[in-house]
Amino acid sequence: MSALVLLSVLGVLLLYAGLFGKRTLLAPLGIIGLLATMVVIRSGWMMNVPLVGAMVRFDHFGSVFGQALTLITVLLFIFGIDYYSRVRENVAEQYALIIFSLVGAVLLISYSNLLVLFLGIEILSIPLYILAGGKRDSFRSGEAAFKYFLQGSFASGFFLMGIALLYGSTASLDLATVQASAASASGSAHMLYLLGLFFTIAGLAFKVAAVPFHFWSPDVYEGSPTLVTAYMSTVVKTAAFAAFHRLIAGMELPGAIQTMLVVMTLLTLFLGNIVALRQTQFKRLLAYSGIAHSGFLLLTFLGSDPGAPGVLFYYSITYSLATMGLFVVLTLAKRSANGDENIRIFRGLYRSSPWLAIVTMLLLLSLAGIPLTAGFVAKYQVFLLGIEGGYILTTAFAVAMALVGVYYYVLVIREAFTPREQAPELVVSRLNWLVISFCGLAVVVLGLVPELLRF
């Protein structure tokens, strides 16, 4: 609860700082506030204490994910210092909206009532509808905001329908009661429960861009400002998967819902990887790559292995670190290419900046799941979960799709190391250097010593 209050106050302070023209204080104030929030979460203050009528509870799961989400947002704010130095207006409002969205993310990892889950999703999403349209002079940005808002509204409708049906079948919105009813509901109540769970999962599947609820992702990723896209693909995806896990963890899922999750996993893995093969725009490539990674993360929901939360945490955080670093690299490459986002803008990167090319290669190799990187450990853990859960064929298909995915990452690496007569002139600020280096070092160190990222 204290984390929620701190973040809410921080968002208001950022708005006031912008109102009084203290633009240079925005990022430092945000970073200090986020670090303070991370310290409060890590301290364990009010841990496992029922809050707001027992509708919110910060347990170990919420604490670990809360610290990770806050750290990723700190990296985003450091990236934002250079990014927003070229933006003239509404900077304070954009920083504040990110913080308010983070409040929703914290609710998603700590809810114990379905009503709070819905509120968390809306608090997370509404600022993003505005942020996606942050480039006021860009038609694509406006289109991205409109598509995200429209499809997000439909997803909210699905989600509310699911909650209503679950309440109708269990007479409760308490998470523990709803989970316990999975095995006890019978007759017409069982049918209502199945439909309610189906619609609720559909609403969450939209947030993680799982097939067939993925249609918004490529256009929104491409049209949104790069910093906002980085936030969506890291903090938002991680919080949504944590909320997804919190909903079904410990629940004896009905056979129909298990089948639904398996089919969703297979479709997400297939479409994400196959369509990514044909992408030439880097943001769209990362969007379809993100869809594919959602498929791998969905594997953690199959079965009932007690180690699943730890695997979900490791995979989502290492994926977020690699993706964050790549979006910073993309921003630098775009500046030297007059805003172009084709993967060709990386050509000659090694000649221009060997260090940047090597770190970019490490980040891409981690996403591809190549040994000695964190991505390899993450995929190995996911595959092990699938095999131990008895989903042998599904896991085999996931392995095959992982091999397919290596191809489009290698294409970008090839561009970075392909000679070019006139190499791009890159100006890398110290802060961007810090973020990129941290992400690159993290995926290597966590790949060699995965125990450092304990759940």
C-alpha positions, -999 to +999 in steps of 0.1 A: +000+000+000+028+024+008+043+018-026+010+027-042+008+059-022+045+068-029+040+063-067+007+083-067+024+112-048+054+110-072+031+114-102+014+145-088+049+160-079+060+155-115+029+173-127+036+202-104+073+203-114+062+207-150+037+233-141+064+255-125+088+250-154+113+227-135+119+206-165+154+196-155+141+182-123+116+158-138+138+128-145+159+131-114+128+135-092+112+105-109+143+083-105+147+092-068+110+085-062+112+052-080+143+041-060+126+051-028+096+030-038+119+001-046+135+004-011+101+005+006+089-026-013+122-045-005+119-036+032+089-058+034+069-031+052+032-042+054+041-075+037+012-100+038-011-075+055-046-075+041-053-039+028-084-021+015-108-046+029-085-076+021-086-067-016-049-060-019-021-080-004+017-076-009+031-111-006+065-124-017+053-127-053+041-090-054+073-078-037+097-095-061+078-084-092+073-049-077+110-044-073+117-056-108+090-034-124+104-003-105+139-011-116+129-013-152+111+020-149+142+036-135+161+025-166+133+039-187+136+073-169+174+073-174+167+067-211+141+094-210+166+121-200+182+120-234+150+110-253+129+139-240+157+164-244+145+167-280+108+170-270+095+205-264+062+201-247+042+179-224+073+162-210+061+164-174+027+150-183+043+120-201+066+112-172+036+115-148+014+093-170+041+066-169+041+067-131+003+066-129+004+036-153+030+020-130+005+023-101-019+001-121+010-024-127+016-026-089-021-033-084-019-061-109+009-079-090-008-075-056-045-079-060-066-105-041-100-094-054-112-094-091-125-059-087-090-046-079-076-066-109-100-048-132-091-014-116-054-022-120-058-030-157-077+002-163-052+024-143-024+007-163-041+012-196-057+046-197-024+065-195-011+043-223-039+054-246-027+089-242+010+081-244+006+061-275-005+093-293+023+113-279+038+122-313+012+148-322+026+155-356+025+118-366-005+102-382+007+068-372+009+078-336-027+090-336-037+058-354-018+037-327-036+055-299-070+051-315-065+014-323-051+007-288-080+025-272-107+009-293-094-027-290-085-021-253-122-011-247-134-043-263-109-062-241-122-044-210-157-054-220-147-091-223-130-088-189-160-073-172-182-099-186-159-126-173-159-110-138-197-108-138-201-144-148-175-155-121-194-135-095-227-151-107-213-186-103-194-181-070-212-152-053-178-136-046-151-115-061-125-127-037-096-143-056-092-173-032-129-181-033-130-179-071-099-202-074-114-227-049-147-228-069-129-243-099-132-278-084-165-273-065-188-256-091-214-279-107-244-278-130-253-244-144-229-228-120-200-248-136-210-235-170-211-199-158-178-204-142-162-218-174-176-189-194-165-164-168-129-178-167-128-178-205-138-141-208-114-131-180-085-149-196-094-133-229-091-099-213-057-107-199-046-123-232-051-089-249-026-073-225+001-099-232-006-098-269-015-136-271-031-149-303-059-143-312-059-111-291-027-097-306-039-076-335-032-043-318+005-050-310+023-044-343+006-012-352+007+002-317+044-007-313+052+010-346+032+041-342+039+049-305+069+070-294+099+046-289+101+052-252+064+044-247+068+012-268+097+002-246+075+007-216+047-014-231+069-042-241+086-045-207+067-032-177+032-036-191+039-072-204+056-083-172+028-069-150+001-085-172+018-119-170+022-116-133-016-108-130-023-137-153-003-161-131-019-147-099-053-155-113-047-192-122-020-201-097-031-230-075-064-233-094-075-267-106-082-256-141-111-273-159-101-294-189-117-269-214-096-240-200-064-261-201-072-269-238-078-232-244-044-223-229-026-250-250-042-238-282-035-202-274+002-211-266+006-230-299-010-203-320+010-175-303+043-193-308+035-201-345+021-167-356+047-146-337+077-164-351+065-170-386+052-135-393+084-120-377+104-137-405+089-113-430+093-080-411+117-053-422+107-026-398+125-031-365+096-021-342+073-045-360+099-072-358+101-066-320+063-066-318+060-100-334+090-112-315+071-101-283+041-121-294+063-152-298+078-146-263+043-144-249+038-179-263+069-191-244+057-174-212+022-190-216+040-224-212+046-215-175+008-217-170+005-253-182+007-278-154+010-269-117+047-269-110+056-249-078+086-235-096+065-218-123+065-183-106+103-183-105+106-193-141+080-166-151+099-140-131+133-149-146+120-151-182+100-119-181+128-098-164+156-110-187+133-105-217+125-070-205+162-061-200+171-073-235+142-055-251+148-022-232+184-021-244+174-027-280+149+001-280+176+025-268+199+013-296+170+018-321+165+054-309+202+061-316+202+044-350+170+063-360+186+096-353+213+089-378+188+077-404+163+106-402+137+085-384+138+054-406+131+022-386+140-004-413+166-029-401+189-016-427+197+014-404+219-010-384+241-017-414+277-005-406+270-002-369+302-021-360+323+003-380+306+033-364+307+019-328+321-016-322+310-015-286+274-007-296+273-034-322+286-060-298+261-051-271+233-052-297+244-086-308+244-098-272+209-085-266+196-101-298+213-134-290+196-134-256+162-129-272+171-158-296+179-180-266+216-187-276+237-204-249+257-183-224+230-157-224+201-152-200+176-159-228+189-195-232+185-202-194+150-187-195+139-208-225+155-239-210+136-234-177+103-230-196+109-261-217+117-281-186+084-269-170+065-280-201+081-315-201+076-320-163+040-309-167+034-336-193+031-313-223+057-330-244+044-322-279+036-286-270+071-282-257+086-299-288+067-274-309+080-245-288+116-257-293+110-258-330+096-223-330+126-211-309+149-224-337+128-206-363+131-174-342+169-174-343+168-165-380+152-131-378+175-121-349+205-132-369+193-110-398+196-079-376+231-090-363+242-095-399+232-060-408+251-046-378+283-063-389+279-058-427+304-032-440+290+001-453+308+028-472+293+056-451+288+043-416+261+060-395+273+087-373+261+079-338+262+102-308+257+081-276+252+101-244+266+088-212+232+080-199+222+060-229+256+043-227+248+034-191+214+019-199+227-001-229+257-014-211+237-024-180+212-043-202+240-060-222+260-069-191+229-082-173+219-107-200+254-121-200+259-123-163+224-137-156+231-162-184+263-173-167+250-170-131+212-173-132+211-177-094+217-140-091+180-134-101+164-154-074+126-155-070 
